[in-house]
Amino acid sequence: MNWIILTIAGLFEVAFAFCLGKAKEAEGNEMYLWYMGFFVTLSVSMGLLIKATQTLPIGTAYAVWTGIGAVGTVLIGIFVFKEPTTFLRLFFLTTLIMSIVGLRAVSQ
């Protein structure tokens, strides 16, 4: 169950990075709404990470949480914010995904 909680926490990490990107593009009151979304998703993500680390090894949980956030944020950058897609970027993204899967496979 805590792996599911950790995965959801990682998705909320992606959400707070998305909110930062949208806040950067926004102006006026809309910017403040995106920053409010950032703080809400950050709080949820951290709360779920804390819950997950009560039974999962902290090193593994933190690495997987960060990895989910990194992969998701890169994909959001590519698909939403039109960041460049290069072979090397996709190659290293793939190695990161394999590392996350590997950590999950060798952890109890």
C-alpha positions as CSV (number, residue, x, y, z in Angstrom):
1,M,0.0,0.0,0.0
2,N,2.8,2.4,0.8
3,W,4.2,2.0,-2.7
4,I,0.9,3.3,-4.0
5,I,1.0,6.2,-1.6
6,L,4.6,6.9,-2.7
7,T,3.6,6.8,-6.4
8,I,0.7,9.3,-5.7
9,A,3.2,11.5,-3.8
10,G,5.4,11.5,-6.9
11,L,2.5,12.5,-9.1
12,F,1.8,15.4,-6.8
13,E,5.5,16.4,-7.1
14,V,4.9,16.6,-10.9
15,A,1.8,18.7,-10.2
16,F,3.7,21.2,-8.1
17,A,6.4,21.5,-10.8
18,F,3.6,22.1,-13.3
19,C,2.1,24.8,-11.2
20,L,5.5,26.5,-11.0
21,G,5.8,26.4,-14.8
22,K,2.3,27.9,-15.2
23,A,2.9,30.6,-12.6
24,K,6.0,31.6,-14.6
25,E,3.8,32.1,-17.7
26,A,0.9,33.8,-15.8
27,E,0.5,37.4,-14.8
28,G,-1.5,39.2,-12.1
29,N,-4.0,37.3,-10.0
30,E,-3.7,34.2,-12.1
31,M,0.0,33.9,-11.1
32,Y,-1.0,33.9,-7.4
33,L,-3.5,31.1,-8.0
34,W,-0.9,29.0,-9.6
35,Y,1.4,29.6,-6.7
36,M,-1.4,28.7,-4.3
37,G,-1.8,25.4,-6.3
38,F,2.0,24.9,-5.9
39,F,1.8,25.2,-2.1
40,V,-1.2,22.9,-1.9
41,T,0.3,20.2,-4.2
42,L,3.7,20.5,-2.4
43,S,2.0,20.0,1.0
44,V,0.1,16.9,-0.2
45,S,3.2,15.5,-1.9
46,M,5.3,15.9,1.3
47,G,2.6,14.6,3.5
48,L,2.2,11.4,1.4
49,L,6.0,11.0,1.3
50,I,6.1,11.2,5.1
51,K,3.4,8.5,5.3
52,A,5.2,6.3,2.8
53,T,8.5,6.4,4.6
54,Q,7.0,5.1,7.8
55,T,7.4,1.6,6.4
56,L,9.6,2.0,3.3
57,P,13.4,2.5,3.5
58,I,14.0,6.3,3.4
59,G,16.7,6.2,0.8
60,T,14.7,4.1,-1.6
61,A,11.5,6.0,-1.0
62,Y,13.1,9.4,-1.5
63,A,14.9,8.3,-4.7
64,V,11.8,6.8,-6.2
65,W,9.7,9.9,-5.2
66,T,12.3,12.2,-6.8
67,G,12.6,10.0,-9.9
68,I,8.8,10.0,-10.4
69,G,8.8,13.7,-10.1
70,A,11.8,14.2,-12.4
71,V,10.4,11.9,-15.1
72,G,6.9,13.4,-14.9
73,T,8.3,17.0,-14.9
74,V,10.4,16.3,-18.0
75,L,7.4,14.8,-19.8
76,I,5.2,17.8,-18.8
77,G,8.0,20.1,-20.1
78,I,8.0,18.3,-23.4
79,F,4.3,17.9,-23.9
80,V,2.9,21.0,-22.2
81,F,5.7,23.6,-22.2
82,K,7.1,22.5,-25.6
83,E,10.6,21.9,-24.4
84,P,13.0,20.3,-26.9
85,T,13.0,16.6,-27.4
86,T,16.4,15.2,-28.2
87,F,17.8,11.7,-28.4
88,L,20.1,12.2,-25.4
89,R,17.3,13.7,-23.4
90,L,15.1,10.7,-24.1
91,F,18.0,8.3,-23.5
92,F,18.7,9.6,-20.1
93,L,15.0,9.8,-19.2
94,T,14.8,6.1,-20.1
95,T,17.8,5.3,-17.9
96,L,16.1,7.2,-15.0
97,I,12.9,5.2,-15.5
98,M,14.9,1.9,-15.5
99,S,16.7,3.0,-12.3
100,I,13.3,3.7,-10.6
101,V,12.0,0.3,-11.6
102,G,15.3,-1.3,-10.5
103,L,15.1,0.3,-7.0
104,R,11.5,-0.8,-6.6
105,A,12.5,-4.4,-7.7
106,V,15.3,-4.7,-5.1
107,S,13.5,-3.0,-2.2
108,Q,11.4,-4.8,0.3
